[in-house]
Amino acid sequence: MSIESLDLSKAIALLGSEEDEDSWAEFDEYHRAALKRLETSGANFALIASNTAHHRLATIVRGIEIPVLSILEVVAKESRRIGAREVLILGTEVTMSSAKFRGEFAKYGVDASGPRDEAARAMTAGLIAELQQGKLEGTAARLGRIVRFSFKEPFKTRPVVCLACTELPLAFQEQKMHASFSCDGILYLNSTALHIDAAFDSAIDHSNQTIEVDR
């Protein structure tokens, strides 16, 4: 296993503007260079342990020869598997407003979107900032209030909530490693845990294939 540790503050500084494709060039290259180093090291596959970067995954992986596991695809497949029709996406502003996120879920028949209300988006961003600073007290209850506030929007069915940010599961200390869990009647999908499970499955599959070839 090889890990490329990127600077989060640098990645945030390199975020582009949705209206300007060229503005993402440095962000894309910062992540692509790390993937290229993993590829050179002999990795059989890679994953980017960040939800926000997956907004640019299709561009980031250009020229990368090894498979890169999409966190979006993993969560979208799980949403379909559990029969979710609608998914509320909570994460960074880029994640919550990403048309690419919505499009990946749509491939699996799931209607996904971030909160439509700007106040709910702002509260989510503020909560993420506190979790990054290790401020955990009361965050699960606050997150629940954000979800219930967002549920007042015109959802046709009761949506599942996708925690599309690596910090958000930290609000649930007892369930933070679970791929999915319920809290106060709300069903949450932990994108990070689902991504980890997919990586483990891929590693096992590759190992089994290698054994077959060796035989």
N, C-alpha and C positions, 0 to 999 in steps of 0.2 A: 504494500500500500504506500502510495506517495501523496503527500498533501502540499498544495501550493497555498500559502497563507497570504491573502491579499489585504491591503489596507482599506478598511471600510470607509474611512474619512476621504481617502483619495477617490474611491469609486463614486461616492456621493458627489464629490466636487466635479466629477467628469460626466454627471448625468446630462443628457441632452434635452432638447425641446421637441415635443411631438410634431410641431409644425416644420421642423428643420432636420431632415435626415442627416445632413452632414455634421450636425452638432453632436451626434452620437459616435463619431469615428474614434475618438480617443477612449471612450468607455468600452466600445466593442473590442478595440485592440488590446486594452489592458487585460481583459478576460481571455481573449483569444491567445495571447502570448503565454498565459499560464497553462491553458489547455495544450498548447504546442509543447511546452516543457514536459507535461505529463505524458504526452504521446511519445516524445523522444526517450523518456525514461523507461518505456516498455509497457505502459499501462494498457490493458485490454479494453477498458472503457473508462469514462470519466463522468463526474457529475459536478454541477455548480451548486454549492450549498448556500444558495441565496435565491429568494423568490423574485426580487426586483430584476435581477439580471436576466431572468427568463423572458422578460418583456422584449429582449433583444436576442434571444437564443438563436433564431434562424440566421441572423447576421453574424453573431459571434462565432458560430461553428463553421463558417465558410473556410474551407481549406484544411479542416481538421479531419483526419482519416479514421480515427477511432470513434465508436458510438458515444454520444453524450446523452445521459438519461434526463429526460425532461420532467421536471417536477410538475409542470402543468398537465402533461399527459397522464402521469401517475394519479394525480388527484381527480382529474376528470373521469378516468376509468373507474376509480373507487366510487365516485358519485353515482355513476351509472349502475355499478354493481349493487349498491344499497338502495337503488330505486329513487334517488333524489331527482326531482324535476327542476328545482330552483336552488341555487347556491348563493349565499351572501359572502362576498370576498372582503376580508379585512386584512389590511397590510399598509404598506407605504402608499403615498399618493399616486405614485406611478403604477403600482400594482392594482389599486382600487379602480383606477380610471382606464386601465389598459384594454384596448380593443382586442389585442392579441390574446390576452387571458380569456376574454369572453368568447373569442372565436374557437379556442382549443376546447373549451367546455361544450360549445355548440356542436362540435364534431361528434360528441357522444350523447347528443340529445338533451343536454342540460343547459338551462338558462342561468347564467352566472353574471353577477355584477357587484360592484362595490356599493356602499350606501349612496342613495341619491341625494341625501341631505348633506349640505356642506358642513353643518355643525357636527354631524356624526363622523364625517371624515376627519375634521379637525380634532375631535376628541380621541379618535383612534391614533392619529399621529402623535398626540400628546402622551397617550398611554405608552406607546412604543418607546418614546424618548425616556420616560421614567423607568421602564423595564431595562433599557440599555444601561441605566445608571444604578441598577440593582434595587430599585424601589419597588418592592413586591406587595407590600401590605395593601389589602383592599382592591387589588387590581382585577381579580376574578369577578368581583361584584360589579365593578365599574364597567368591565367588558360586557357583562351580561346586560347592563342598562343600555349600552350602546346598541347591542343586538336587538333588544326589545324595542328601542326607539326606531331602529331601522325596519323592524317588522311591521311598523305602522304604515310603511309604504305599500303601494298596491301589488303585493305578491299574490299570485293566484293560489299557491299552496304554501304550506309552512316550509320555509327554506332551511337547508342545512347551512352551517357556517364553516367556511374554510379559513383557517388561521394561516394566511399566506404571508407570514413574516416569521423569521426564526425566533424573534423575541416573544411573540404573543403567547406561545404555549407556556412560557415561564410564569404566567399569571396563575396557572393551575399546577401547583407544585406536586400534587399527588398523581396527576394524570399527564404530566408534561412529556413523558416518553411513550404515551399511548398513541397509536395511529388514529383512533377515533374514540370519543368518550362523550358522555352526557353530563351536563351540570345544570341544575335548576331547570330541567326540562328542555334544555337546548342541546342539540347534537352538533358536536364540533369535529371537524376533520383537521388533523395536525399534518400539514403538508411536509414538514421536515421529517417526521417519523415515517410517513408513507414513502418518502424519497429514500430514506435509509433502508427500509424493508426492500424496496425495489433494487437497490444497489446490492444488498446481500443476496437476493435471488439471482441477480445477474452473475455475481461471483460464483455462486454454487453451480449455475448452469454452465459457465465457462470451465469450471473445474471438472465437471462430469464429462464435458466434451473432450477435454484434454486426456482424461483417463481412457476414453473410448479410442482416441487416436493412438495413444501409447500401446494399447492392447493390439 
